[in-house]
Structure formats: C-alpha cells, structure tokens
C-alpha cells in the first residue's frame, strides 16, 4: 500500500509550509478555517484534479505543491505540481532529496492515450494493479484512477458525520464506480470483461444500418457473380495451377538448355578465335621461313657459280696472268691452280652448311604446315559448333520460349479471373450469412429484453 508522508508548499521569497504525517492512521483536527479542508483539496489536486478548487489567503505567496509518498518497501516518491495547473513531475526520492527536473507525467489521460499519468505512476508504486470498473448499470466501464481510489485513503469530517458510507458517499453519477472500486479492493477482480448494453433503438438502428450496408456491398458482387460463366467448376483453379506448373517446368528446361547452348557458343567462339590467332602466327612464320629458303637457294646458286668459275679458270690459255699481268710460267700457274682449289673447297664447305640449314628449315616448315592444318580443322569444328548453337538458339529455343511465355501469361491471367470469381463468390456467401445473422438478431431484439449486444460488422 501507500502512505502520505508530507505535504509541502513552496514559493519565492517565502519559507516553505509543510505538514508531515507519521506511520499508520493520521487525524488532523483543529478549529474552523484553519486549513484542514485545504489540505484535502491539495491532495485532490496532486492526484489529478484539473485545478485547485479552494484558495486561501495564507497560500497566495506559494506557487508549487509537493507531496511525498512512501510504500511498504520503504521506497519514496515525490510528486511536484505548479499551483497554476498543468502536468506534474515525479521524483523517486524524498522531498528534501529532490534533484533534477524529474519525470514529466500528465495529471490525467485523455481519450485512448497511454501516456504516463498520476495513476500509472502511483498504482505500481503502491502495488495496485490498474483495472477497469463499471460506471453505470448499462455496463460501460472506465479506468480506475487514484482519485476514485482516494476515499479508501482519506476521510473528511463531513463523511464522518453523515450516515452514508465514507467510501460510497452520497448518491451520484459516480456511485456505481465507487461500489465497483470497493468490490475490486475486496475481491481483486475488475469489470474488464463486462460488455456494455445499449438501448434497443440504438441497436435496432445499428442493425438496420449494417443490413443496408451489406445490401450495398452485395449488389455489385451479385452482378459480377451473375456475369461469370456457369461452366467454371471449383477445381478449375487447381487444374490451371497444375498446367502452370507444367508449363513453368518446360520453360525452365528451355532456359537450362539455352544457358548450355550459350556456354557452348561462347566456348566455340573462344576456340575459333584461338585457332585463328595461331593460324595467323603460323602463316607469319611460314612467310619468313620461305623467304629464308629462297635466301639459302640463292646462296647455293652463287656458290655453284664460284665453283664453276674456278673450273673454267683452270681451262683458260693465256700468255699473261689474268690476275697479276705477269708472264705465265710453271711456278705462277701452280699458284693459280692452288688458289682455285682453295676457292672450290671453301665453296663446297659453305654449300654443305647451307644445305644442312635448308634441310632443318624444310623440316620446320613441314611441322608448321601440319600444325596449321590441325588449327584449320579446329577452326572449322569451332565454327560448325558456333553456327549450330546459334541456329538452335534462334530457330528453336527462342520461338519455343516466346510461345511458352505467352501461354504462361494467358494461364496466369485465366487463373486471376478464376480466383477473382471464387473470391467474389466467397464474399457473396459471407455477406449473405452476415445479413441473415443481422436479420435474426434484429428479430431477437424485437422479441427479447433489448439487452443483447450485436457483433461488429
């Protein structure tokens, strides 16, 4: 539970005025017009009254109200509120230990707000669960607030003197709520499950409005339902979904084959490009090798010419030496013959080297020609594979994919039509059932006590 420990008024340039309370019950007694009822109004104000309903001259210098509470766990809570109105600030400390601005809370909630207010702060502090209480005989409920709970904590002198219960008070608009508050305190059960009843005229009007709304919704749906061909069976959607699944599988197979052919086309294109590159390199080498062969042949012809020149030089009959212009004698002829032999031998040696090199070159040319032939075959095979993939992609797969895609679109559109028709039929059946329920409920209201509560539309 919760106990009030201190009520304090403070203001600028004035000493604080406070009343402190001890453990257990506290009794405030005194002469008339000494501020006893003012304290009650201060508590009502801190508990969420919109304004402080009583003013006394002695309180004019003060502008702020503080109230300190303590619970059974010996925790402290202080609520602070300006005497001019507005929201409150909550501090989890005693009055003398206030520090900072505190937690801002509303003095009460409005509408469906879930903002923190005095009740949502004080009830958990006091170990009290929030509850919904019936506020009238019709079963309408309202939230239990700390102000409704106040008579169980504070009793003024008028309530003591009068014959009525201090908790229930005089009869008034809040008497039902006070009774239910007391029942909640005693039993721990609130009225959150109570369903409010309504007047018969209001319920009848609502039912008629619901029936009229259902008729307005039914009219266009029934027209759509009548326009749907009667040969559509309930399993048409399932059959079309099966066809869609089969056609989608065919399209997936085509896409798989298409991906395979694209890979084969790209591979063939790479092989063709590689073969053509190698053929180009081989052709360049063969051109150079053929030029080198021609050089070797030309060199051999020149060496043959030198050799034949030496032979014919020995057959010449001259009086004077054609080389030095001296008269020919035996010694001089021997020297010329020896020179011709040296030239002949050197020419034959050089020719042997060139012939060996030309033989090696002819072997290299033969090997390159074989490699070129193999690359030609690779290029031809790659070109054939490339054209085969391209032809199948363009003439077979692409038309088949376009045809299946168009078929799939038609099937999807048809399925949407059937789903829309089934949905329309379901809506019509649902609305007709609700209309029948409303009509039956209306008849029951006319015959019954008028306390039934209709279901929402």
C-alpha positions, 0 to 999 in steps of 0.5 A, a space after each residue: 500500500 501507500 502512505 502520505 508522508 508530507 505535504 509541502 508548499 513552496 514559493 519565492 521569497 517565502 519559507 516553505 509550509 509543510 505538514 508531515 504525517 507519521 506511520 499508520 492512521 493520521 487525524 488532523 483536527 483543529 478549529 474552523 478555517 484553519 486549513 484542514 479542508 485545504 489540505 484535502 483539496 491539495 491532495 485532490 489536486 496532486 492526484 489529478 484534479 484539473 485545478 485547485 478548487 479552494 484558495 486561501 489567503 495564507 497560500 497566495 505567496 506559494 506557487 508549487 505543491 509537493 507531496 511525498 509518498 512512501 510504500 511498504 518497501 520503504 521506497 519514496 516518491 515525490 510528486 511536484 505540481 505548479 499551483 497554476 495547473 498543468 502536468 506534474 513531475 515525479 521524483 523517486 526520492 524524498 522531498 528534501 532529496 529532490 534533484 533534477 527536473 524529474 519525470 514529466 507525467 500528465 495529471 490525467 489521460 485523455 481519450 485512448 492515450 497511454 501516456 504516463 499519468 498520476 495513476 500509472 505512476 502511483 498504482 505500481 508504486 503502491 502495488 495496485 494493479 490498474 483495472 477497469 470498473 463499471 460506471 453505470 448499470 448499462 455496463 460501460 466501464 472506465 479506468 480506475 484512477 487514484 482519485 476514485 481510489 482516494 476515499 479508501 485513503 482519506 476521510 473528511 469530517 463531513 463523511 464522518 458525520 453523515 450516515 452514508 458510507 465514507 467510501 460510497 458517499 452520497 448518491 451520484 453519477 459516480 456511485 456505481 464506480 465507487 461500489 465497483 472500486 470497493 468490490 475490486 479492493 475486496 475481491 481483486 477482480 475488475 469489470 474488464 470483461 463486462 460488455 456494455 448494453 445499449 438501448 434497443 433503438 440504438 441497436 435496432 438502428 445499428 442493425 438496420 444500418 449494417 443490413 443496408 450496408 451489406 445490401 450495398 456491398 452485395 449488389 455489385 458482387 451479385 452482378 459480377 457473380 451473375 456475369 461469370 460463366 456457369 461452366 467454371 467448376 471449383 477445381 478449375 483453379 487447381 487444374 490451371 495451377 497444375 498446367 502452370 506448373 507444367 508449363 513453368 517446368 518446360 520453360 525452365 528446361 528451355 532456359 537450362 538448355 539455352 544457358 548450355 547452348 550459350 556456354 557452348 557458343 561462347 566456348 566455340 567462339 573462344 576456340 575459333 578465335 584461338 585457332 585463328 590467332 595461331 593460324 595467323 602466327 603460323 602463316 607469319 612464320 611460314 612467310 619468313 621461313 620461305 623467304 629464308 629458303 629462297 635466301 639459302 637457294 640463292 646462296 647455293 646458286 652463287 656458290 655453284 657459280 664460284 665453283 664453276 668459275 674456278 673450273 673454267 679458270 683452270 681451262 683458260 690459255 693465256 700468255 699473261 696472268 689474268 690476275 697479276 699481268 705477269 708472264 705465265 710460267 710453271 711456278 705462277 700457274 701452280 699458284 693459280 691452280 692452288 688458289 682455285 682449289 682453295 676457292 672450290 673447297 671453301 665453296 663446297 664447305 659453305 654449300 654443305 652448311 647451307 644445305 644442312 640449314 635448308 634441310 632443318 628449315 624444310 623440316 620446320 616448315 613441314 611441322 608448321 604446315 601440319 600444325 596449321 592444318 590441325 588449327 584449320 580443322 579446329 577452326 572449322 569444328 569451332 565454327 560448325 559448333 558456333 553456327 549450330 548453337 546459334 541456329 538452335 538458339 534462334 530457330 528453336 529455343 527462342 520461338 519455343 520460349 516466346 510461345 511458352 511465355 505467352 501461354 504462361 501469361 494467358 494461364 496466369 491471367 485465366 487463373 486471376 479471373 478464376 480466383 477473382 470469381 471464387 473470391 467474389 463468390 466467397 464474399 457473396 456467401 459471407 455477406 449473405 450469412 452476415 445479413 441473415 445473422 443481422 436479420 435474426 438478431 434484429 428479430 431477437 431484439 424485437 422479441 427479447 429484453 433489448 439487452 443483447 449486444 450485436 457483433 461488429 460488422 
